[in-house]
Amino acid sequence: MSSSFANIFSRLFPTPKFIFPRAAGVDVSDTSIKWLAFDFDRTPHRIIAHGEEAIDPGILGRGIIQNEDALVATLSALRKKLGGITCVHAALPEEAAYVFSLHVPAGNSREQTQRMIEFELEGRVPIPASAAVYDFDVICESEREGSLEVGVTVFPRDIAESYAHAFDRAGFTLLSLEVEASSIGRVLTSGEEGEPVTLVADFGRARTGFAVIKHGVPIFTSTVEIGGNSITQALEKELDLSGPDIQTFTNEQGLLAEGGALSKGVQAITNTASALADEITRHYNYWDTRRNEHGERLSPVGRVILVGGSSNLRGLPEYIAGRVQAPVTIGEIWHRVFSLDDYIPPIDRRLSLEYATAAGLALRGF
């Protein structure tokens, strides 16, 4: 990994806070780009820039840049909306990432740990070390005496460099790149001792991203092709709804619509909700039942948190909790930045669920 690119990808040695420039978090997906910036110099902290723009089809596909010139044009237009902010933290597409945990000797230097990770790559990821960028975060002291558990993120070098190049061409100073799960974990969890291992489901329009977060660090990620668009399409067909009427129905009635399970609206929604619940249950049970060689439980999940705009479906947390038999809640996006008793943000709670990644990226400067 070249030294300049390693500095962008690294999370272990961030710029000291007292010289950190004001920066925005930029979340780029196949269908949209979201941005968010906080003012940490004022009390209470507050949002000073935010927004979302659709991305034309064909610019990105499953997170891979297909048309760099078009993406650069989109990013250049965004730069004009950030009020002079030119430094950004950006997210890499989770579909291309490999995330796992590893035990290393507690006395290892950073270089020694990196060499251990490089040695492990061949058996864990389908790309050679020469074609990868990777980094790690310390999770906690391991149950093995004298060792630490670290969370490792591996990413194809060419994809990461393509994002860095696009931001550079658009006139941005790219301070860091990280996977979405790291950003979301920063928003939703504290990383404090005793905090339960968390399964996060980012239920978006086209897909759902899953992440297992331990002490604030992702140790697993995956994505499935389950999204809110299928709910929209089903409601359009079954109830002849469109646009704002669909959003009103999902937010205010959803799985709790009058008539219950026999109503057309609930029946239209249930296929997608059931598929999502099945995936959450599968991930939850796998991580909840893992054992080490001594038969001891490894990283049992203690809770499920939902984010993403499609998580606003009324009744969804209760529906999933009934299937998983575990606590399921909607994520609180702002609690690590400000109290709603002190400041009312320009993004309401429902919309904030779409900004989990952008908010976590912006929090890197705090």
C-alpha positions as CSV (number, residue, x, y, z in Angstrom):
1,M,0.0,0.0,0.0
2,S,1.5,3.4,-0.9
3,S,2.1,5.8,2.0
4,S,-0.3,8.4,0.6
5,F,-3.1,6.0,0.0
6,A,-2.5,4.3,3.3
7,N,-3.1,7.6,5.0
8,I,-6.5,8.0,3.4
9,F,-7.5,4.4,4.2
10,S,-6.1,4.4,7.7
11,R,-8.4,4.8,10.7
12,L,-5.9,4.1,13.4
13,F,-3.9,7.3,13.2
14,P,-6.4,10.1,12.4
15,T,-5.4,13.8,12.2
16,P,-5.4,15.3,15.8
17,K,-8.6,17.0,16.5
18,F,-7.1,20.4,17.2
19,I,-5.8,20.6,13.6
20,F,-8.7,18.7,11.9
21,P,-10.2,20.8,9.1
22,R,-13.9,21.1,8.9
23,A,-15.1,18.2,6.8
24,A,-18.3,16.7,5.4
25,G,-19.3,13.1,5.4
26,V,-20.2,12.0,1.8
27,D,-22.2,8.7,1.3
28,V,-22.2,7.7,-2.4
29,S,-24.5,4.8,-3.5
30,D,-25.7,3.5,-6.8
31,T,-28.9,5.7,-6.7
32,S,-28.0,8.8,-4.7
33,I,-25.4,10.9,-2.9
34,K,-25.9,12.2,0.6
35,W,-23.8,14.7,2.5
36,L,-23.7,16.0,6.0
37,A,-21.4,18.4,8.0
38,F,-21.5,19.3,11.7
39,D,-20.3,22.4,13.4
40,F,-18.4,21.1,16.4
41,D,-17.1,24.6,17.4
42,R,-20.5,25.6,18.8
43,T,-22.5,24.3,21.8
44,P,-24.8,22.6,21.1
45,H,-23.2,21.1,18.1
46,R,-25.4,21.5,15.0
47,I,-25.8,20.5,11.3
48,I,-24.4,23.1,9.0
49,A,-24.8,21.3,5.6
50,H,-26.8,18.4,4.4
51,G,-28.6,17.2,1.3
52,E,-29.3,14.4,-1.1
53,E,-29.2,14.2,-4.9
54,A,-30.1,11.4,-7.2
55,I,-27.4,9.8,-9.2
56,D,-28.2,9.0,-12.8
57,P,-28.4,5.2,-13.7
58,G,-25.2,3.8,-15.0
59,I,-22.8,6.0,-13.1
60,L,-22.2,3.3,-10.4
61,G,-23.2,-0.4,-10.4
62,R,-23.1,-2.4,-7.1
63,G,-20.8,0.3,-5.8
64,I,-18.3,0.1,-8.7
65,I,-17.7,3.3,-10.7
66,Q,-18.9,2.8,-14.2
67,N,-18.6,6.4,-15.5
68,E,-16.0,8.4,-13.6
69,D,-16.5,11.6,-15.6
70,A,-20.2,11.6,-14.7
71,L,-19.4,10.9,-11.0
72,V,-16.8,13.7,-11.0
73,A,-19.4,16.1,-12.4
74,T,-21.9,15.1,-9.7
75,L,-19.3,15.6,-7.0
76,S,-18.2,18.9,-8.4
77,A,-21.8,20.1,-8.3
78,L,-22.0,18.9,-4.6
79,R,-18.8,20.9,-3.7
80,K,-20.7,24.1,-4.6
81,K,-23.4,23.3,-2.1
82,L,-21.1,22.7,0.9
83,G,-20.5,26.3,1.8
84,G,-16.8,26.3,1.3
85,I,-16.1,22.9,2.9
86,T,-13.7,21.1,0.6
87,C,-12.5,18.3,2.9
88,V,-14.5,15.1,3.1
89,H,-14.7,11.6,4.6
90,A,-16.2,9.1,2.2
91,A,-17.7,5.6,2.3
92,L,-16.7,2.7,0.2
93,P,-19.3,0.3,-1.2
94,E,-19.9,-2.6,1.3
95,E,-20.5,-5.1,-1.5
96,A,-16.8,-5.2,-2.3
97,A,-15.5,-5.2,1.2
98,Y,-14.3,-8.1,3.4
99,V,-14.6,-7.7,7.1
100,F,-13.5,-10.2,9.8
101,S,-12.0,-10.3,13.3
102,L,-8.6,-11.7,14.2
103,H,-6.6,-12.4,17.4
104,V,-3.1,-11.0,17.6
105,P,-0.5,-10.8,20.4
106,A,-1.1,-7.9,22.7
107,G,2.5,-6.7,22.4
108,N,2.5,-6.5,18.6
109,S,3.6,-3.3,16.9
110,R,1.3,-1.9,14.1
111,E,3.7,-3.3,11.5
112,Q,3.7,-6.7,13.0
113,T,-0.1,-6.8,13.1
114,Q,-0.3,-5.7,9.5
115,R,2.1,-8.5,8.5
116,M,-0.1,-11.0,10.4
117,I,-3.2,-9.7,8.5
118,E,-1.4,-10.0,5.2
119,F,-0.5,-13.6,6.0
120,E,-4.2,-14.3,6.8
121,L,-5.5,-12.7,3.6
122,E,-4.9,-15.7,1.4
123,G,-7.2,-17.9,3.4
124,R,-9.9,-15.3,4.1
125,V,-10.5,-13.2,1.0
126,P,-10.4,-13.9,-2.7
127,I,-8.0,-11.2,-3.7
128,P,-4.2,-11.2,-3.3
129,A,-2.6,-8.9,-0.8
130,S,-0.9,-7.0,-3.7
131,A,-4.3,-6.0,-5.0
132,A,-5.8,-5.1,-1.7
133,V,-5.8,-2.2,0.9
134,Y,-6.5,-3.2,4.4
135,D,-6.6,-1.7,7.9
136,F,-7.6,-2.8,11.4
137,D,-9.1,-1.4,14.6
138,V,-8.5,-2.9,18.1
139,I,-11.8,-4.2,19.5
140,C,-10.8,-5.4,23.0
141,E,-8.6,-7.7,25.0
142,S,-9.2,-11.3,23.8
143,E,-10.4,-14.1,26.0
144,R,-7.1,-15.6,25.1
145,E,-4.5,-14.4,27.6
146,G,-2.0,-12.0,26.2
147,S,-3.9,-11.3,23.0
148,L,-6.1,-8.7,21.4
149,E,-9.1,-9.0,19.1
150,V,-8.9,-6.7,16.1
151,G,-11.4,-5.9,13.4
152,V,-10.0,-6.1,9.9
153,T,-11.3,-4.4,6.7
154,V,-10.0,-5.5,3.3
155,F,-10.9,-3.7,0.1
156,P,-9.9,-4.1,-3.6
157,R,-7.2,-1.5,-4.3
158,D,-8.4,-0.6,-7.7
159,I,-12.0,0.3,-6.5
160,A,-10.7,2.3,-3.6
161,E,-8.2,4.2,-5.8
162,S,-11.0,4.9,-8.3
163,Y,-13.0,6.7,-5.5
164,A,-10.0,8.6,-4.3
165,H,-9.3,9.7,-7.9
166,A,-12.9,10.8,-8.5
167,F,-12.9,13.0,-5.4
168,D,-9.6,14.5,-6.2
169,R,-10.7,15.4,-9.7
170,A,-13.8,17.0,-8.3
171,G,-11.7,19.4,-6.2
172,F,-12.1,17.7,-2.8
173,T,-9.4,16.8,-0.2
174,L,-10.3,13.3,0.7
175,L,-9.3,12.7,4.4
176,S,-10.4,9.1,4.7
177,L,-12.2,6.2,3.2
178,E,-14.0,3.5,5.1
179,V,-16.8,1.0,4.7
180,E,-20.3,2.0,5.5
181,A,-20.5,-0.4,8.5
182,S,-17.7,1.6,10.3
183,S,-19.6,4.8,9.8
184,I,-22.9,3.4,11.0
185,G,-21.2,1.8,14.0
186,R,-19.7,5.1,15.0
187,V,-23.2,6.7,15.0
188,L,-25.1,3.9,16.7
189,T,-22.7,2.4,19.3
190,S,-20.4,3.8,21.9
191,G,-17.8,1.1,21.9
192,E,-17.9,1.1,25.7
193,E,-17.2,-2.0,27.8
194,G,-20.4,-3.9,28.4
195,E,-22.2,-2.7,25.4
196,P,-23.9,-5.6,23.6
197,V,-22.8,-6.9,20.3
198,T,-25.1,-5.3,17.8
199,L,-26.5,-6.6,14.5
200,V,-27.3,-3.5,12.3
201,A,-29.7,-3.8,9.4
202,D,-29.5,-0.9,7.0
203,F,-32.8,-1.3,5.1
204,G,-32.5,0.9,2.1
205,R,-34.4,1.2,-1.2
206,A,-32.6,-1.4,-3.3
207,R,-30.8,-3.5,-0.8
208,T,-30.1,-4.2,2.9
209,G,-26.7,-4.1,4.4
210,F,-25.9,-6.1,7.5
211,A,-23.1,-5.5,10.0
212,V,-22.1,-7.1,13.3
213,I,-20.6,-4.4,15.5
214,K,-18.5,-5.3,18.5
215,H,-17.3,-2.4,20.8
216,G,-17.9,0.0,17.9
217,V,-15.9,-2.0,15.4
218,P,-17.5,-4.1,12.5
219,I,-16.5,-7.7,12.5
220,F,-18.8,-8.9,9.7
221,T,-20.7,-7.3,6.8
222,S,-22.9,-8.6,4.0
223,T,-25.6,-7.3,1.7
224,V,-28.8,-8.8,0.3
225,E,-31.1,-7.7,-2.5
226,I,-34.0,-6.8,-0.3
227,G,-35.2,-3.2,-0.2
228,G,-38.1,-0.9,0.2
229,N,-38.6,-0.5,-3.6
230,S,-40.4,-3.8,-3.6
231,I,-42.8,-2.5,-1.0
232,T,-43.4,0.6,-3.1
233,Q,-44.1,-1.5,-6.2
234,A,-46.4,-3.8,-4.3
235,L,-48.5,-0.9,-2.9
236,E,-48.7,0.7,-6.3
237,K,-50.1,-2.5,-7.7
238,E,-52.4,-3.6,-4.8
239,L,-53.7,-0.3,-3.5
240,D,-53.2,1.9,-6.5
241,L,-51.1,4.3,-4.5
242,S,-48.2,6.5,-5.6
243,G,-45.6,8.9,-4.4
244,P,-46.4,10.7,-1.1
245,D,-49.4,8.4,-0.5
246,I,-47.2,5.4,-0.4
247,Q,-44.9,7.0,2.1
248,T,-47.9,8.1,4.2
249,F,-49.2,4.5,4.2
250,T,-45.9,2.9,5.2
251,N,-45.1,5.5,7.9
252,E,-48.6,5.7,9.5
253,Q,-50.1,2.3,8.8
254,G,-47.6,-0.2,7.5
255,L,-47.8,-3.6,9.1
256,L,-50.4,-2.3,11.6
257,A,-52.9,-1.2,8.9
258,E,-56.6,-1.5,9.7
259,G,-57.8,-5.0,8.8
260,G,-54.6,-6.6,10.1
261,A,-52.9,-9.5,8.2
262,L,-55.9,-9.8,5.9
263,S,-55.8,-6.3,4.6
264,K,-54.5,-5.8,1.0
265,G,-51.9,-3.2,2.3
266,V,-50.4,-5.6,4.9
267,Q,-50.4,-8.5,2.4
268,A,-48.6,-6.3,-0.1
269,I,-45.9,-5.5,2.5
270,T,-45.5,-8.8,4.2
271,N,-43.5,-10.6,1.5
272,T,-40.7,-8.1,1.8
273,A,-41.0,-7.7,5.6
274,S,-40.9,-11.5,5.9
275,A,-37.8,-11.9,3.7
276,L,-36.0,-9.2,5.7
277,A,-37.0,-10.9,9.0
278,D,-35.7,-14.2,7.6
279,E,-32.3,-12.7,6.8
280,I,-32.0,-10.9,10.2
281,T,-33.0,-14.2,12.0
282,R,-30.4,-16.1,10.0
283,H,-27.6,-13.6,10.8
284,Y,-28.7,-13.3,14.4
285,N,-28.8,-17.1,15.0
286,Y,-25.4,-17.7,13.4
287,W,-23.6,-15.1,15.5
288,D,-25.6,-15.9,18.6
289,T,-24.7,-19.6,18.6
290,R,-21.0,-19.5,17.5
291,R,-18.6,-21.4,19.8
292,N,-14.8,-21.5,20.2
293,E,-12.8,-24.7,20.6
294,H,-13.7,-24.8,24.3
295,G,-17.4,-24.6,23.6
296,E,-17.6,-21.0,24.8
297,R,-19.9,-18.5,23.0
298,L,-18.2,-16.1,20.6
299,S,-19.6,-12.6,20.1
300,P,-23.3,-13.4,20.9
301,V,-25.6,-10.7,19.5
302,G,-27.5,-8.8,22.1
303,R,-29.7,-6.5,20.0
304,V,-30.8,-5.6,16.5
305,I,-30.9,-2.0,15.3
306,L,-32.6,-0.8,12.1
307,V,-31.5,2.1,10.0
308,G,-32.1,3.2,6.4
309,G,-35.1,5.0,5.0
310,S,-37.2,1.8,4.6
311,S,-37.0,1.1,8.3
312,N,-39.7,3.7,8.8
313,L,-42.3,1.0,7.9
314,R,-44.7,1.1,10.9
315,G,-44.7,-2.0,12.9
316,L,-41.4,-3.4,11.4
317,P,-39.4,-3.5,14.7
318,E,-42.1,-5.4,16.5
319,Y,-42.6,-7.7,13.5
320,I,-38.9,-8.6,13.4
321,A,-38.6,-8.9,17.2
322,G,-41.3,-11.4,17.2
323,R,-39.4,-13.5,14.6
324,V,-35.9,-13.1,16.0
325,Q,-36.9,-13.2,19.7
326,A,-34.5,-10.4,20.5
327,P,-34.7,-6.6,21.2
328,V,-35.2,-4.7,17.9
329,T,-35.1,-0.9,17.8
330,I,-34.9,2.0,15.3
331,G,-31.5,3.7,15.4
332,E,-30.9,7.0,17.1
333,I,-28.7,9.0,14.6
334,W,-28.0,12.2,16.6
335,H,-27.5,11.0,20.2
336,R,-23.7,11.1,20.0
337,V,-23.7,14.7,18.6
338,F,-26.4,16.7,20.3
339,S,-29.4,16.3,22.5
340,L,-32.8,17.0,21.0
341,D,-33.6,18.9,24.2
342,D,-30.9,21.5,23.2
343,Y,-31.2,21.6,19.4
344,I,-33.8,20.7,16.8
345,P,-32.0,19.5,13.6
346,P,-33.3,20.4,10.1
347,I,-33.6,16.6,9.4
348,D,-36.5,14.9,11.1
349,R,-36.2,11.5,12.8
350,R,-37.6,9.5,9.9
351,L,-35.4,11.1,7.3
352,S,-32.4,10.9,9.6
353,L,-32.4,7.1,9.2
354,E,-31.2,7.7,5.6
355,Y,-28.2,9.7,6.9
356,A,-26.7,7.1,9.2
357,T,-23.6,6.6,7.0
358,A,-23.1,10.3,6.2
359,A,-23.5,11.2,9.9
360,G,-20.9,8.6,10.9
361,L,-18.5,9.9,8.3
362,A,-19.0,13.5,9.5
363,L,-18.4,12.3,13.1
364,R,-14.8,11.4,12.3
365,G,-14.0,15.1,12.8
366,F,-15.3,15.0,16.4
